[in-house]
Amino acid sequence: MSDARTPAQIEADIARRRQDLAVTLDEIGVRVHPKTIMGDAKAKAASAVDRTAGRAYVSANRMVTNVRGQLVTEDGAPRMERIVPVALVVVGLVGLLAVSSRGGGGGKGKGCKRRR
């Protein structure tokens, strides 16, 4: 069997390889185009945000379910022995925040200057 090719076969092979190289160069050009790079970066960022938001939702949902399990019986009745102390703590914290936001700073406000 002979490996001899005719000039026409060689020219056809060269033309086919040129076409393959042109397609490859076009693909590379698309991949490195700034719009493509930005689109890929945006897609990756959106995917990361979606994953993070999904994880946060699952965590929050799990936490709410756990808290609900502590404050409600399996049949849905409220557990007053647990709800009342939690409510008192919340009211106390809100009261502390209200008092501290009124500026009850004890003489450290703008109108109180120390004289020497």
Backbone atoms as SQL, in Angstrom:
CREATE TABLE atoms (id INTEGER PRIMARY KEY, chain TEXT, resi INTEGER, resn TEXT, atom TEXT, x REAL, y REAL, z REAL);
INSERT INTO atoms VALUES
  (1, 'A', 1, 'MET', 'N', 0.839, -1.171, 0.000),
  (2, 'A', 1, 'MET', 'CA', 0.000, 0.000, 0.000),
  (3, 'A', 1, 'MET', 'C', 0.884, 1.234, 0.000),
  (4, 'A', 2, 'SER', 'N', 0.567, 2.202, -0.797),
  (5, 'A', 2, 'SER', 'CA', 1.408, 3.366, -0.989),
  (6, 'A', 2, 'SER', 'C', 0.784, 4.570, -0.308),
  (7, 'A', 3, 'ASP', 'N', 1.665, 5.423, 0.344),
  (8, 'A', 3, 'ASP', 'CA', 1.206, 6.632, 1.006),
  (9, 'A', 3, 'ASP', 'C', 1.255, 7.833, 0.063),
  (10, 'A', 4, 'ALA', 'N', 1.494, 7.628, -1.172),
  (11, 'A', 4, 'ALA', 'CA', 1.614, 8.735, -2.119),
  (12, 'A', 4, 'ALA', 'C', 0.237, 9.346, -2.363),
  (13, 'A', 5, 'ARG', 'N', 0.213, 10.668, -2.233),
  (14, 'A', 5, 'ARG', 'CA', -1.036, 11.393, -2.474),
  (15, 'A', 5, 'ARG', 'C', -0.833, 12.299, -3.674),
  (16, 'A', 6, 'THR', 'N', -1.923, 12.563, -4.290),
  (17, 'A', 6, 'THR', 'CA', -1.848, 13.447, -5.452),
  (18, 'A', 6, 'THR', 'C', -1.857, 14.894, -4.970),
  (19, 'A', 7, 'PRO', 'N', -1.390, 15.814, -5.799),
  (20, 'A', 7, 'PRO', 'CA', -1.438, 17.227, -5.421),
  (21, 'A', 7, 'PRO', 'C', -2.859, 17.682, -5.112),
  (22, 'A', 8, 'ALA', 'N', -3.845, 17.167, -5.765),
  (23, 'A', 8, 'ALA', 'CA', -5.242, 17.546, -5.511),
  (24, 'A', 8, 'ALA', 'C', -5.677, 17.103, -4.112),
  (25, 'A', 9, 'GLN', 'N', -5.232, 15.902, -3.698),
  (26, 'A', 9, 'GLN', 'CA', -5.565, 15.417, -2.356),
  (27, 'A', 9, 'GLN', 'C', -4.890, 16.274, -1.281),
  (28, 'A', 10, 'ILE', 'N', -3.648, 16.647, -1.550),
  (29, 'A', 10, 'ILE', 'CA', -2.915, 17.488, -0.589),
  (30, 'A', 10, 'ILE', 'C', -3.590, 18.847, -0.487),
  (31, 'A', 11, 'GLU', 'N', -3.974, 19.455, -1.601),
  (32, 'A', 11, 'GLU', 'CA', -4.650, 20.747, -1.586),
  (33, 'A', 11, 'GLU', 'C', -5.992, 20.659, -0.859),
  (34, 'A', 12, 'ALA', 'N', -6.727, 19.574, -1.051),
  (35, 'A', 12, 'ALA', 'CA', -8.015, 19.384, -0.374),
  (36, 'A', 12, 'ALA', 'C', -7.795, 19.251, 1.133),
  (37, 'A', 13, 'ASP', 'N', -6.740, 18.543, 1.533),
  (38, 'A', 13, 'ASP', 'CA', -6.413, 18.378, 2.951),
  (39, 'A', 13, 'ASP', 'C', -6.043, 19.732, 3.568),
  (40, 'A', 14, 'ILE', 'N', -5.265, 20.511, 2.867),
  (41, 'A', 14, 'ILE', 'CA', -4.870, 21.845, 3.346),
  (42, 'A', 14, 'ILE', 'C', -6.109, 22.733, 3.486),
  (43, 'A', 15, 'ALA', 'N', -6.998, 22.701, 2.504),
  (44, 'A', 15, 'ALA', 'CA', -8.214, 23.518, 2.561),
  (45, 'A', 15, 'ALA', 'C', -9.082, 23.102, 3.746),
  (46, 'A', 16, 'ARG', 'N', -9.211, 21.786, 3.982),
  (47, 'A', 16, 'ARG', 'CA', -10.004, 21.286, 5.108),
  (48, 'A', 16, 'ARG', 'C', -9.390, 21.736, 6.440),
  (49, 'A', 17, 'ARG', 'N', -8.061, 21.656, 6.553),
  (50, 'A', 17, 'ARG', 'CA', -7.389, 22.080, 7.786),
  (51, 'A', 17, 'ARG', 'C', -7.527, 23.591, 7.995),
  (52, 'A', 18, 'ARG', 'N', -7.456, 24.354, 6.926),
  (53, 'A', 18, 'ARG', 'CA', -7.664, 25.807, 7.045),
  (54, 'A', 18, 'ARG', 'C', -9.063, 26.101, 7.576),
  (55, 'A', 19, 'GLN', 'N', -10.053, 25.390, 7.045),
  (56, 'A', 19, 'GLN', 'CA', -11.437, 25.581, 7.493),
  (57, 'A', 19, 'GLN', 'C', -11.559, 25.215, 8.976),
  (58, 'A', 20, 'ASP', 'N', -10.956, 24.102, 9.390),
  (59, 'A', 20, 'ASP', 'CA', -10.988, 23.702, 10.803),
  (60, 'A', 20, 'ASP', 'C', -10.322, 24.754, 11.681),
  (61, 'A', 21, 'LEU', 'N', -9.193, 25.291, 11.232),
  (62, 'A', 21, 'LEU', 'CA', -8.503, 26.332, 12.002),
  (63, 'A', 21, 'LEU', 'C', -9.351, 27.601, 12.090),
  (64, 'A', 22, 'ALA', 'N', -10.033, 27.958, 11.016),
  (65, 'A', 22, 'ALA', 'CA', -10.886, 29.146, 11.026),
  (66, 'A', 22, 'ALA', 'C', -12.024, 28.975, 12.030),
  (67, 'A', 23, 'VAL', 'N', -12.616, 27.792, 12.068),
  (68, 'A', 23, 'VAL', 'CA', -13.690, 27.522, 13.035),
  (69, 'A', 23, 'VAL', 'C', -13.142, 27.610, 14.454),
  (70, 'A', 24, 'THR', 'N', -11.973, 27.025, 14.684),
  (71, 'A', 24, 'THR', 'CA', -11.357, 27.059, 16.014),
  (72, 'A', 24, 'THR', 'C', -11.043, 28.492, 16.432),
  (73, 'A', 25, 'LEU', 'N', -10.499, 29.286, 15.515),
  (74, 'A', 25, 'LEU', 'CA', -10.202, 30.685, 15.825),
  (75, 'A', 25, 'LEU', 'C', -11.475, 31.476, 16.123),
  (76, 'A', 26, 'ASP', 'N', -12.550, 31.189, 15.402),
  (77, 'A', 26, 'ASP', 'CA', -13.826, 31.856, 15.677),
  (78, 'A', 26, 'ASP', 'C', -14.324, 31.505, 17.080),
  (79, 'A', 27, 'GLU', 'N', -14.207, 30.223, 17.452),
  (80, 'A', 27, 'GLU', 'CA', -14.634, 29.797, 18.788),
  (81, 'A', 27, 'GLU', 'C', -13.799, 30.482, 19.880),
  (82, 'A', 28, 'ILE', 'N', -12.503, 30.572, 19.656),
  (83, 'A', 28, 'ILE', 'CA', -11.625, 31.242, 20.625),
  (84, 'A', 28, 'ILE', 'C', -11.995, 32.720, 20.717),
  (85, 'A', 29, 'GLY', 'N', -12.264, 33.337, 19.563),
  (86, 'A', 29, 'GLY', 'CA', -12.647, 34.741, 19.557),
  (87, 'A', 29, 'GLY', 'C', -13.916, 34.995, 20.361),
  (88, 'A', 30, 'VAL', 'N', -14.869, 34.085, 20.259),
  (89, 'A', 30, 'VAL', 'CA', -16.113, 34.227, 21.023),
  (90, 'A', 30, 'VAL', 'C', -15.826, 34.057, 22.516),
  (91, 'A', 31, 'ARG', 'N', -15.007, 33.087, 22.864),
  (92, 'A', 31, 'ARG', 'CA', -14.708, 32.806, 24.276),
  (93, 'A', 31, 'ARG', 'C', -13.977, 33.956, 24.959),
  (94, 'A', 32, 'VAL', 'N', -13.094, 34.635, 24.256),
  (95, 'A', 32, 'VAL', 'CA', -12.299, 35.695, 24.879),
  (96, 'A', 32, 'VAL', 'C', -12.888, 37.085, 24.649),
  (97, 'A', 33, 'HIS', 'N', -14.041, 37.155, 24.001),
  (98, 'A', 33, 'HIS', 'CA', -14.688, 38.446, 23.778),
  (99, 'A', 33, 'HIS', 'C', -15.138, 39.008, 25.125),
  (100, 'A', 34, 'PRO', 'N', -14.944, 40.305, 25.362),
  (101, 'A', 34, 'PRO', 'CA', -15.312, 40.894, 26.658),
  (102, 'A', 34, 'PRO', 'C', -16.775, 40.657, 27.048),
  (103, 'A', 35, 'LYS', 'N', -17.682, 40.701, 26.093),
  (104, 'A', 35, 'LYS', 'CA', -19.088, 40.461, 26.413),
  (105, 'A', 35, 'LYS', 'C', -19.305, 39.030, 26.906),
  (106, 'A', 36, 'THR', 'N', -18.614, 38.092, 26.294),
  (107, 'A', 36, 'THR', 'CA', -18.731, 36.703, 26.722),
  (108, 'A', 36, 'THR', 'C', -18.168, 36.526, 28.123),
  (109, 'A', 37, 'ILE', 'N', -17.016, 37.135, 28.368),
  (110, 'A', 37, 'ILE', 'CA', -16.388, 37.028, 29.685),
  (111, 'A', 37, 'ILE', 'C', -17.287, 37.660, 30.743),
  (112, 'A', 38, 'MET', 'N', -17.847, 38.839, 30.443),
  (113, 'A', 38, 'MET', 'CA', -18.744, 39.495, 31.401),
  (114, 'A', 38, 'MET', 'C', -20.003, 38.660, 31.621),
  (115, 'A', 39, 'GLY', 'N', -20.534, 38.106, 30.554),
  (116, 'A', 39, 'GLY', 'CA', -21.728, 37.261, 30.691),
  (117, 'A', 39, 'GLY', 'C', -21.462, 36.053, 31.556),
  (118, 'A', 40, 'ASP', 'N', -20.301, 35.417, 31.355),
  (119, 'A', 40, 'ASP', 'CA', -19.937, 34.264, 32.178),
  (120, 'A', 40, 'ASP', 'C', -19.759, 34.672, 33.641),
  (121, 'A', 41, 'ALA', 'N', -19.113, 35.814, 33.871),
  (122, 'A', 41, 'ALA', 'CA', -18.897, 36.288, 35.237),
  (123, 'A', 41, 'ALA', 'C', -20.236, 36.596, 35.909),
  (124, 'A', 42, 'LYS', 'N', -21.148, 37.235, 35.170),
  (125, 'A', 42, 'LYS', 'CA', -22.474, 37.540, 35.728),
  (126, 'A', 42, 'LYS', 'C', -23.223, 36.251, 36.060),
  (127, 'A', 43, 'ALA', 'N', -23.140, 35.276, 35.166),
  (128, 'A', 43, 'ALA', 'CA', -23.833, 34.011, 35.398),
  (129, 'A', 43, 'ALA', 'C', -23.274, 33.302, 36.629),
  (130, 'A', 44, 'LYS', 'N', -21.942, 33.327, 36.778),
  (131, 'A', 44, 'LYS', 'CA', -21.333, 32.692, 37.954),
  (132, 'A', 44, 'LYS', 'C', -21.735, 33.424, 39.227),
  (133, 'A', 45, 'ALA', 'N', -21.754, 34.746, 39.181),
  (134, 'A', 45, 'ALA', 'CA', -22.144, 35.526, 40.363),
  (135, 'A', 45, 'ALA', 'C', -23.605, 35.268, 40.713),
  (136, 'A', 46, 'ALA', 'N', -24.467, 35.250, 39.707),
  (137, 'A', 46, 'ALA', 'CA', -25.886, 34.988, 39.960),
  (138, 'A', 46, 'ALA', 'C', -26.080, 33.595, 40.539),
  (139, 'A', 47, 'SER', 'N', -25.329, 32.649, 40.029),
  (140, 'A', 47, 'SER', 'CA', -25.416, 31.289, 40.545),
  (141, 'A', 47, 'SER', 'C', -24.965, 31.228, 41.999),
  (142, 'A', 48, 'ALA', 'N', -23.878, 31.942, 42.319),
  (143, 'A', 48, 'ALA', 'CA', -23.390, 31.964, 43.700),
  (144, 'A', 48, 'ALA', 'C', -24.405, 32.625, 44.627),
  (145, 'A', 49, 'VAL', 'N', -25.020, 33.712, 44.161),
  (146, 'A', 49, 'VAL', 'CA', -26.040, 34.391, 44.970),
  (147, 'A', 49, 'VAL', 'C', -27.237, 33.474, 45.177),
  (148, 'A', 50, 'ASP', 'N', -27.660, 32.799, 44.113),
  (149, 'A', 50, 'ASP', 'CA', -28.789, 31.871, 44.232),
  (150, 'A', 50, 'ASP', 'C', -28.483, 30.753, 45.226),
  (151, 'A', 51, 'ARG', 'N', -27.268, 30.203, 45.152),
  (152, 'A', 51, 'ARG', 'CA', -26.888, 29.143, 46.094),
  (153, 'A', 51, 'ARG', 'C', -26.888, 29.667, 47.523),
  (154, 'A', 52, 'THR', 'N', -26.313, 30.866, 47.714),
  (155, 'A', 52, 'THR', 'CA', -26.247, 31.449, 49.050),
  (156, 'A', 52, 'THR', 'C', -27.638, 31.751, 49.576),
  (157, 'A', 53, 'ALA', 'N', -28.479, 32.330, 48.724),
  (158, 'A', 53, 'ALA', 'CA', -29.852, 32.632, 49.139),
  (159, 'A', 53, 'ALA', 'C', -30.608, 31.345, 49.462),
  (160, 'A', 54, 'GLY', 'N', -30.391, 30.328, 48.671),
  (161, 'A', 54, 'GLY', 'CA', -31.046, 29.040, 48.931),
  (162, 'A', 54, 'GLY', 'C', -30.611, 28.450, 50.260),
  (163, 'A', 55, 'ARG', 'N', -29.310, 28.510, 50.528),
  (164, 'A', 55, 'ARG', 'CA', -28.815, 28.001, 51.809),
  (165, 'A', 55, 'ARG', 'C', -29.359, 28.818, 52.969),
  (166, 'A', 56, 'ALA', 'N', -29.406, 30.146, 52.796),
  (167, 'A', 56, 'ALA', 'CA', -29.937, 31.005, 53.857),
  (168, 'A', 56, 'ALA', 'C', -31.409, 30.687, 54.100),
  (169, 'A', 57, 'TYR', 'N', -32.163, 30.476, 53.033),
  (170, 'A', 57, 'TYR', 'CA', -33.580, 30.146, 53.182),
  (171, 'A', 57, 'TYR', 'C', -33.747, 28.829, 53.936),
  (172, 'A', 58, 'VAL', 'N', -32.958, 27.833, 53.560),
  (173, 'A', 58, 'VAL', 'CA', -33.054, 26.537, 54.226),
  (174, 'A', 58, 'VAL', 'C', -32.688, 26.673, 55.698),
  (175, 'A', 59, 'SER', 'N', -31.636, 27.419, 55.995),
  (176, 'A', 59, 'SER', 'CA', -31.226, 27.617, 57.384),
  (177, 'A', 59, 'SER', 'C', -32.300, 28.360, 58.172),
  (178, 'A', 60, 'ALA', 'N', -32.842, 29.420, 57.589),
  (179, 'A', 60, 'ALA', 'CA', -33.884, 30.185, 58.277),
  (180, 'A', 60, 'ALA', 'C', -35.125, 29.328, 58.484),
  (181, 'A', 61, 'ASN', 'N', -35.487, 28.562, 57.488),
  (182, 'A', 61, 'ASN', 'CA', -36.649, 27.695, 57.602),
  (183, 'A', 61, 'ASN', 'C', -36.433, 26.650, 58.696),
  (184, 'A', 62, 'ARG', 'N', -35.242, 26.089, 58.760),
  (185, 'A', 62, 'ARG', 'CA', -34.916, 25.106, 59.792),
  (186, 'A', 62, 'ARG', 'C', -34.994, 25.752, 61.178),
  (187, 'A', 63, 'MET', 'N', -34.470, 26.980, 61.293),
  (188, 'A', 63, 'MET', 'CA', -34.487, 27.678, 62.570),
  (189, 'A', 63, 'MET', 'C', -35.925, 27.973, 63.009),
  (190, 'A', 64, 'VAL', 'N', -36.744, 28.453, 62.070),
  (191, 'A', 64, 'VAL', 'CA', -38.143, 28.749, 62.395),
  (192, 'A', 64, 'VAL', 'C', -38.864, 27.470, 62.821),
  (193, 'A', 65, 'THR', 'N', -38.592, 26.385, 62.133),
  (194, 'A', 65, 'THR', 'CA', -39.214, 25.116, 62.488),
  (195, 'A', 65, 'THR', 'C', -38.790, 24.676, 63.883),
  (196, 'A', 66, 'ASN', 'N', -37.502, 24.842, 64.200),
  (197, 'A', 66, 'ASN', 'CA', -37.024, 24.475, 65.534),
  (198, 'A', 66, 'ASN', 'C', -37.660, 25.341, 66.612),
  (199, 'A', 67, 'VAL', 'N', -37.722, 26.648, 66.372),
  (200, 'A', 67, 'VAL', 'CA', -38.332, 27.557, 67.359),
  (201, 'A', 67, 'VAL', 'C', -39.811, 27.227, 67.512),
  (202, 'A', 68, 'ARG', 'N', -40.475, 26.998, 66.399),
  (203, 'A', 68, 'ARG', 'CA', -41.897, 26.661, 66.456),
  (204, 'A', 68, 'ARG', 'C', -42.095, 25.376, 67.248),
  (205, 'A', 69, 'GLY', 'N', -41.213, 24.424, 67.056),
  (206, 'A', 69, 'GLY', 'CA', -41.295, 23.172, 67.808),
  (207, 'A', 69, 'GLY', 'C', -41.142, 23.387, 69.305),
  (208, 'A', 70, 'GLN', 'N', -40.390, 24.414, 69.679),
  (209, 'A', 70, 'GLN', 'CA', -40.212, 24.720, 71.096),
  (210, 'A', 70, 'GLN', 'C', -41.415, 25.445, 71.680),
  (211, 'A', 71, 'LEU', 'N', -42.133, 26.212, 70.864),
  (212, 'A', 71, 'LEU', 'CA', -43.214, 27.050, 71.362),
  (213, 'A', 71, 'LEU', 'C', -44.609, 26.478, 71.114),
  (214, 'A', 72, 'VAL', 'N', -44.706, 25.415, 70.331),
  (215, 'A', 72, 'VAL', 'CA', -46.002, 24.824, 69.999),
  (216, 'A', 72, 'VAL', 'C', -45.899, 23.311, 70.160),
  (217, 'A', 73, 'THR', 'N', -46.947, 22.719, 70.689),
  (218, 'A', 73, 'THR', 'CA', -46.955, 21.262, 70.826),
  (219, 'A', 73, 'THR', 'C', -47.171, 20.617, 69.470),
  (220, 'A', 74, 'GLU', 'N', -47.050, 19.294, 69.420),
  (221, 'A', 74, 'GLU', 'CA', -47.205, 18.581, 68.156),
  (222, 'A', 74, 'GLU', 'C', -48.610, 18.717, 67.588),
  (223, 'A', 75, 'ASP', 'N', -49.598, 18.902, 68.459),
  (224, 'A', 75, 'ASP', 'CA', -50.969, 19.056, 67.963),
  (225, 'A', 75, 'ASP', 'C', -51.318, 20.511, 67.650),
  (226, 'A', 76, 'GLY', 'N', -50.348, 21.433, 67.774),
  (227, 'A', 76, 'GLY', 'CA', -50.548, 22.821, 67.388),
  (228, 'A', 76, 'GLY', 'C', -50.940, 23.752, 68.515),
  (229, 'A', 77, 'ALA', 'N', -51.053, 23.235, 69.719),
  (230, 'A', 77, 'ALA', 'CA', -51.435, 24.076, 70.861),
  (231, 'A', 77, 'ALA', 'C', -50.212, 24.852, 71.355),
  (232, 'A', 78, 'PRO', 'N', -50.391, 26.134, 71.702),
  (233, 'A', 78, 'PRO', 'CA', -49.246, 26.922, 72.190),
  (234, 'A', 78, 'PRO', 'C', -48.778, 26.441, 73.563),
  (235, 'A', 79, 'ARG', 'N', -47.465, 26.467, 73.765),
  (236, 'A', 79, 'ARG', 'CA', -46.881, 26.113, 75.060),
  (237, 'A', 79, 'ARG', 'C', -46.659, 27.413, 75.830),
  (238, 'A', 80, 'MET', 'N', -47.641, 27.779, 76.618),
  (239, 'A', 80, 'MET', 'CA', -47.607, 29.054, 77.327),
  (240, 'A', 80, 'MET', 'C', -46.434, 29.130, 78.301),
  (241, 'A', 81, 'GLU', 'N', -46.027, 28.010, 78.881),
  (242, 'A', 81, 'GLU', 'CA', -44.912, 28.024, 79.824),
  (243, 'A', 81, 'GLU', 'C', -43.597, 28.424, 79.147),
  (244, 'A', 82, 'ARG', 'N', -43.548, 28.316, 77.830),
  (245, 'A', 82, 'ARG', 'CA', -42.359, 28.741, 77.095),
  (246, 'A', 82, 'ARG', 'C', -42.573, 30.086, 76.391),
  (247, 'A', 83, 'ILE', 'N', -43.799, 30.361, 75.972),
  (248, 'A', 83, 'ILE', 'CA', -44.086, 31.596, 75.240),
  (249, 'A', 83, 'ILE', 'C', -43.987, 32.821, 76.138),
  (250, 'A', 84, 'VAL', 'N', -44.531, 32.733, 77.355),
  (251, 'A', 84, 'VAL', 'CA', -44.554, 33.892, 78.253),
  (252, 'A', 84, 'VAL', 'C', -43.141, 34.386, 78.575),
  (253, 'A', 85, 'PRO', 'N', -42.196, 33.529, 78.967),
  (254, 'A', 85, 'PRO', 'CA', -40.841, 34.047, 79.236),
  (255, 'A', 85, 'PRO', 'C', -40.184, 34.673, 78.000),
  (256, 'A', 86, 'VAL', 'N', -40.391, 34.093, 76.840),
  (257, 'A', 86, 'VAL', 'CA', -39.814, 34.653, 75.609),
  (258, 'A', 86, 'VAL', 'C', -40.429, 36.028, 75.342),
  (259, 'A', 87, 'ALA', 'N', -41.738, 36.145, 75.509),
  (260, 'A', 87, 'ALA', 'CA', -42.400, 37.427, 75.289),
  (261, 'A', 87, 'ALA', 'C', -41.889, 38.476, 76.270),
  (262, 'A', 88, 'LEU', 'N', -41.682, 38.097, 77.523),
  (263, 'A', 88, 'LEU', 'CA', -41.167, 39.045, 78.514),
  (264, 'A', 88, 'LEU', 'C', -39.759, 39.525, 78.154),
  (265, 'A', 89, 'VAL', 'N', -38.925, 38.622, 77.677),
  (266, 'A', 89, 'VAL', 'CA', -37.572, 39.002, 77.266),
  (267, 'A', 89, 'VAL', 'C', -37.630, 39.971, 76.086),
  (268, 'A', 90, 'VAL', 'N', -38.488, 39.691, 75.130),
  (269, 'A', 90, 'VAL', 'CA', -38.617, 40.570, 73.962),
  (270, 'A', 90, 'VAL', 'C', -39.109, 41.949, 74.388),
  (271, 'A', 91, 'VAL', 'N', -40.113, 42.003, 75.245),
  (272, 'A', 91, 'VAL', 'CA', -40.637, 43.292, 75.711),
  (273, 'A', 91, 'VAL', 'C', -39.554, 44.044, 76.477),
  (274, 'A', 92, 'GLY', 'N', -38.787, 43.331, 77.301),
  (275, 'A', 92, 'GLY', 'CA', -37.701, 43.975, 78.038),
  (276, 'A', 92, 'GLY', 'C', -36.646, 44.560, 77.117),
  (277, 'A', 93, 'LEU', 'N', -36.273, 43.818, 76.093),
  (278, 'A', 93, 'LEU', 'CA', -35.280, 44.318, 75.135),
  (279, 'A', 93, 'LEU', 'C', -35.796, 45.537, 74.373),
  (280, 'A', 94, 'VAL', 'N', -37.044, 45.497, 73.979),
  (281, 'A', 94, 'VAL', 'CA', -37.628, 46.646, 73.275),
  (282, 'A', 94, 'VAL', 'C', -37.645, 47.855, 74.210),
  (283, 'A', 95, 'GLY', 'N', -37.992, 47.630, 75.467),
  (284, 'A', 95, 'GLY', 'CA', -37.992, 48.730, 76.427),
  (285, 'A', 95, 'GLY', 'C', -36.605, 49.319, 76.621),
  (286, 'A', 96, 'LEU', 'N', -35.592, 48.472, 76.726),
  (287, 'A', 96, 'LEU', 'CA', -34.216, 48.963, 76.860),
  (288, 'A', 96, 'LEU', 'C', -33.787, 49.758, 75.639),
  (289, 'A', 97, 'LEU', 'N', -34.139, 49.282, 74.475),
  (290, 'A', 97, 'LEU', 'CA', -33.795, 50.007, 73.249),
  (291, 'A', 97, 'LEU', 'C', -34.505, 51.353, 73.191),
  (292, 'A', 98, 'ALA', 'N', -35.759, 51.390, 73.629),
  (293, 'A', 98, 'ALA', 'CA', -36.508, 52.645, 73.611),
  (294, 'A', 98, 'ALA', 'C', -35.891, 53.654, 74.577),
  (295, 'A', 99, 'VAL', 'N', -35.518, 53.197, 75.762),
  (296, 'A', 99, 'VAL', 'CA', -34.926, 54.097, 76.750),
  (297, 'A', 99, 'VAL', 'C', -33.567, 54.592, 76.274),
  (298, 'A', 100, 'SER', 'N', -32.762, 53.715, 75.719),
  (299, 'A', 100, 'SER', 'CA', -31.422, 54.119, 75.279),
  (300, 'A', 100, 'SER', 'C', -31.472, 55.030, 74.052),
  (301, 'A', 101, 'SER', 'N', -32.499, 54.898, 73.228),
  (302, 'A', 101, 'SER', 'CA', -32.584, 55.746, 72.035),
  (303, 'A', 101, 'SER', 'C', -33.113, 57.145, 72.359),
  (304, 'A', 102, 'ARG', 'N', -33.705, 57.336, 73.515),
  (305, 'A', 102, 'ARG', 'CA', -34.204, 58.652, 73.897),
  (306, 'A', 102, 'ARG', 'C', -33.085, 59.590, 74.306),
  (307, 'A', 103, 'GLY', 'N', -31.918, 59.063, 74.512),
  (308, 'A', 103, 'GLY', 'CA', -30.795, 59.923, 74.883),
  (309, 'A', 103, 'GLY', 'C', -30.658, 60.068, 76.379),
  (310, 'A', 104, 'GLY', 'N', -31.031, 59.072, 77.099),
  (311, 'A', 104, 'GLY', 'CA', -30.860, 59.099, 78.547),
  (312, 'A', 104, 'GLY', 'C', -29.411, 58.820, 78.890),
  (313, 'A', 105, 'GLY', 'N', -28.492, 59.608, 78.329),
  (314, 'A', 105, 'GLY', 'CA', -27.064, 59.367, 78.469),
  (315, 'A', 105, 'GLY', 'C', -26.474, 59.890, 79.747),
  (316, 'A', 106, 'GLY', 'N', -27.198, 60.516, 80.638),
  (317, 'A', 106, 'GLY', 'CA', -26.688, 60.922, 81.934),
  (318, 'A', 106, 'GLY', 'C', -25.701, 62.060, 81.874),
  (319, 'A', 107, 'GLY', 'N', -26.007, 63.140, 81.162),
  (320, 'A', 107, 'GLY', 'CA', -25.154, 64.319, 81.171),
  (321, 'A', 107, 'GLY', 'C', -24.076, 64.322, 80.116),
  (322, 'A', 108, 'LYS', 'N', -24.133, 63.424, 79.186),
  (323, 'A', 108, 'LYS', 'CA', -23.107, 63.382, 78.139),
  (324, 'A', 108, 'LYS', 'C', -23.615, 63.957, 76.830),
  (325, 'A', 109, 'GLY', 'N', -24.769, 64.573, 76.836),
  (326, 'A', 109, 'GLY', 'CA', -25.347, 65.119, 75.609),
  (327, 'A', 109, 'GLY', 'C', -24.700, 66.424, 75.214),
  (328, 'A', 110, 'LYS', 'N', -25.236, 67.063, 74.172),
  (329, 'A', 110, 'LYS', 'CA', -24.670, 68.303, 73.632),
  (330, 'A', 110, 'LYS', 'C', -24.789, 69.469, 74.615),
  (331, 'A', 111, 'GLY', 'N', -25.900, 69.556, 75.329),
  (332, 'A', 111, 'GLY', 'CA', -26.140, 70.713, 76.182),
  (333, 'A', 111, 'GLY', 'C', -25.369, 70.699, 77.488),
  (334, 'A', 112, 'CYS', 'N', -24.723, 69.651, 77.822),
  (335, 'A', 112, 'CYS', 'CA', -24.027, 69.539, 79.098),
  (336, 'A', 112, 'CYS', 'C', -22.527, 69.605, 78.884),
  (337, 'A', 113, 'LYS', 'N', -21.953, 70.751, 79.131),
  (338, 'A', 113, 'LYS', 'CA', -20.513, 70.897, 78.999),
  (339, 'A', 113, 'LYS', 'C', -19.897, 71.008, 80.374),
  (340, 'A', 114, 'ARG', 'N', -18.781, 70.464, 80.533),
  (341, 'A', 114, 'ARG', 'CA', -18.080, 70.486, 81.804),
  (342, 'A', 114, 'ARG', 'C', -17.325, 71.806, 81.949),
  (343, 'A', 115, 'ARG', 'N', -17.449, 72.449, 83.070),
  (344, 'A', 115, 'ARG', 'CA', -16.738, 73.702, 83.306),
  (345, 'A', 115, 'ARG', 'C', -15.518, 73.438, 84.158),
  (346, 'A', 116, 'ARG', 'N', -14.463, 74.162, 83.888),
  (347, 'A', 116, 'ARG', 'CA', -13.217, 73.985, 84.660),
  (348, 'A', 116, 'ARG', 'C', -12.955, 75.147, 85.543);
